[in-house]
């Protein structure tokens, strides 16, 4: 406007009008006229901008701050945005506040560089999908991609342009609370899920409508913390790092992920946020990653806490030189803002070069240009409700929850229950999670309307109609021993019941069970019992849930156990005594409806475990792809592992039942022998041998019998979820070639594909018996 007045003074009346109009149009169409035009290449635009930035403005671009509406006022951050001291904000989810902050950045700051708004969009935003561990249980990458594209569109609708997802940490210890945020224990499944999520969030281009930039995290090794304790040091030998922990990250890079988050913990004595080996050598040099790296929250300052950096300034130096471009900070915390407080001085002192700063700033600006933020910095607040309330989103959430449930046990085909069964006139839905709208959704859920979530009690009631009496009793209460930071953010601290209340509620639940024809028991964990800072010393069913389960199960009534949880739990008693167990995880907004669909046969379970399910805490860590000992596992009375419990898990990796049955047969390889570098096809026939349509996941496992290093007893190398009508048979094909047979040899310290004999199995879980072999010979000769 000031510009308009200035022009008016200089020009004739006519020219004045034209000039003002032209300027107004220019301001409207390209609000940031101070910027180079969009048609220029991103590189040039970045160069031009960089050449005009002061060192303080550059450092500002490397500074990301939290904004929590509950605790802060926008006025607190605006002066820093105006003076160019902030490049990005996280946790702003209100579109009006996003526009308000953005206006300060693009209209009132000297260089008018837009802010980048990020948020943890982990499994939905307004519509909540099943937690990531559940989504991995679907073994359906296409579904996962679709779900994350819906999540992206809902987040983008409020102006969020960047999600801190997917979390790609392999987790082999269910005591670790964050196992719920990933795809479980397996690098192959994890890689497929990683790529699917990146595609879902970013689409072909993260700047296109409804898409956001993805951020793979936490690079790397966070899932291997000692004892399953969150943030604890991880010690991972190189072979395990390359073969197990890094592949999902590599898959995300190959899928074009735009950013990465460095991890908190020490990896082999070097914290992830100061780890040049990971961030420079592996990520950039070896993998050619072109995006930018953000630190985990306050993780730069944490380098001091780790006993790695001398002080905050040293921490800034270490993180920047290791390859962290953007520092995520929680204002007010004394360790926060290491970049903001130190980088300018470090440049003046000559410890950090201008080029090092420019390299990091360049990556941030590149992302902002590529996201189209300079052209379209604002969000259209009027469209939020329409996008959020698209009925397709809820439909997909229901399908996702159906496809993520895993039927662990179904003795005597108790499930599915039959709608309209004359023998069932009353159903008891019992348990602390049976009617909890919060807990059906899982962790990392902050902005949806909790009332939109459907509980199992509500789902069952809607399913069976008014002719069947459906009643609910919680039975026991659930509380964490120590409150969670997220309970504080969410304003929730479940109060423990008094002793008298405990006795009364327990009795009420048992008597309800006694007077009902069928009991659906919904047990597990509340939403904050898994997730960040939610590790457990045991995986026992929390609280008095086991007592409730036992009391209800001994009444002689049919009992179905539905689990709502974020990690495998100790359910050995249930596995021996409760006829039907359905693992629903935290299934999201439509969870209750989806569980009811499964319980009553309107959907058939087809999910499979993405983790090995331990018998007890003492078996942890337990995972299927372990190396063998000196004794073959197949040996009768195999005893070398434990003498008090069987070596085997309660349920193997890949396990999951259906309401129908399947058979695998005719496993064959297109050629019995091939050269290193060549590929063969592996084929198997899968037949639905039951009387209902259903899904099976055909899983291919391999084992290299000998080589320069010992290899795991089995490794997943392919899978396909297929739907078969009763009696239908289908041939599933897999390729086995260089990608599947190459591994990182700890002996040779390199990636190798070796001539050897390989065992192949295809079947319904990691114990599949159907097997054949493939001989791989050296590329240059006929026989090894
Ligand atoms: C978590 C990250 C998350 C970040 C921002 C951290 O504490 O480790 O996974 O993205 O907070 O919420």
Boltz pocket constraint, residues with backbone or C-beta under 6 A from the ligand:
constraints:
  - pocket:
      binder: B
      contacts: [[A, 120], [A, 164], [A, 217], [A, 296], [A, 297], [A, 532]]
      max_distance: 6.0
